[in-house]
């Protein structure tokens, strides 16, 4: 499996953010998250770590984009929750570039195109806002 695949990179980022969220939640004793929730989460992460290098590339291609969009949304929500800044320049640029490549596919439905364009616009806006703040 190609570790440079945007889907895998996003999934790894999501797992990393979930780990940070778990640690923050445990340290601050936030109500609503019990021991069993964290045990289930740890089991899922451990299983992912064991199989991530064995996921076939064609499977990722087949399910990747709709799932990747969901993962990117979850990454943004966790970054907001954790108060992390979005690494605007390289990460956003690479995401926009990847979306541009996906938009070249003739097999996209109108809905897929709309979702990709919305995501691209969102990334572009965040990038510009981050540059203004800096």
Secondary structure, 3 states (H helix, E strand, C coil): CCCCCHHHHHHHHHHHHHHHHHHHHHHHCCCCCCHHHHHHHHHHHHHHHHHHHHCCHHHHHHHHHHHHHHHHHHHHHHHHHHCCCCCHHHHHHHHHHHHHHHHCCCCCCHHHHHHHHHHHHHHHHHHHHHHHHC
